[in-house]
Amino acid sequence: MRKNLLNWKGIIAAVGILFLLTAAGCSSFKDNSDQTIQELANHMITHVGGTLDGKVFPVPVKAMDGICIRVEGREVFLYVYNPKLKKQKHKLDQIRKSKKLYINGIAFQAAVNGCFVMIEHETNIKKKELLDAFEKF
């Protein structure tokens, strides 16, 4: 009888641990889909400096929208994906997992924050500031 109780306690503990790990993994996806790409661009410019360069064509990266800001004379590209659309969510998950965004077969280092993706920040002299501001959005 005592042995059966120990087995059940072990199973319950294991299920509890798995639940906590799963919940922690799910909470790592930040839901910021209620914010616009223009709000992100304004946030980045306010915190890092730079100027708005304009809209970019989002089709090659399969995004909903894209915008370019210029920081220290270098372009930084920001894209937004709609995680409610199956193909967009799949693309965003691929980028999040690989930390790369492919454009015409060329890989770009990518940072992901919720439904937003940033590229061309790696070679910028304000890389750290760009990443900090991006992650805080």
N, C-alpha and C positions, 0 to 999 in steps of 0.2 A: 504494500500500500504506500509506504513512504517513498519507494523508488518511482512509482507512478506520479506522485505529487511533484517530485523533483523534475521529472521529464516535462510535465505540464508547465512548471515555472520557467524552465529553460526555453520552451517553445514560445510562451507569452513574452518573455524578455527579448527573444530574437525578433519576434514580430514587432514589438515596440521599437526596437533599434532600427529595423528596416523602415518603419513608418517615419521615424524622425529623420533618417538620412534622405528619404524620398521627399519629405516636406522641405528640408533644407535645400535640396537640389532644385525644386520647383521655385523656391523664392529667389533664386539667383537671377531669374529673368525679370528685369524691371519693366513694368508696364507704363510706358510713357507715350502710348499711342494717341493720347488726347492732346498732345502738343504738336505744333507744326514745325516744319523744317525751317521756316523763317524765324520762329522763336529760338530754335537751336542756333542758327546763324547769328542772331542778335546777341544771344548769351555768349557765344564764342568770341565775338568781336569785343563785347564789353569786358570780358575777363582776360583775354589774351592780347587784344589789339588787332589791328588790321582793318580791312575794308571788304565790303560785299562786292564780289566780282560779277555775280549774276547767276541765273538759272543754267543748269546743264541738262543735257538730254539723258533721261534715266533708262531708256530702253536697253542699251548695251549691258547694263548691270541688272536688268529685270526689276528695277525699283519703281516705286510710285512717283517719286519726285527727287530732284537733285539740285544742289546749289553749290556754288564755289565761293570761298572766301580767300582773300590774299593776306597772308601773314608774313612779314619780313620779306616781301617781294616774291614769295613762293605761293603757289596755289595749293589749297587744301579743299578736298571734295567731301561733301556731306550728302548722304542719301537716306531716304526714309522708305521703309517697307511696311506693308500692311499685314500683320500677323494673323488677321482674320481670314485672309485669302490663302488657300492651301498651298499654291505655288510660291507665293511670297514668303510664307512661313517656312517652307522647305528651303528656299534660297537663303533666308536669314539664318536658319539653323546650320546650313553648310558653312556660311561665312563665320559664324560664331565658333564652330568646331575647328575649322582649319586656320582661322585668323588671316584668311586671304580672300580677296575679291578679284575675280578674273575678268578682264576686259579684253576681248578679242584674243584670248589665249595667253595674255600677259598677267602674271600674278602681282598683286599689290598688297602690301601688308595692310590689314584692316583692323580697326578697333570697333567693337560693337557695344552699344548701350541701349538696351531695350529694342526698339524698332529702328534705331538709327545706326548708320555705319559711317565711319570716317576713314578716308585714305589720303595718301600723300602727306602725312604728318611725320613720318619716320625720318625724312631728310631735312625737316625744318629745324632751324636753330632753336625754336621755341617748342620743341617736341614735348618736353615735360609739361609745360604750361598748357599746351593743346590737349594732352591726355587728361590732365587734372580737370580742366574746364569741361571737357567732353563727358567724363565720368560723373561729374557733379550735376549735370543737366537732368 
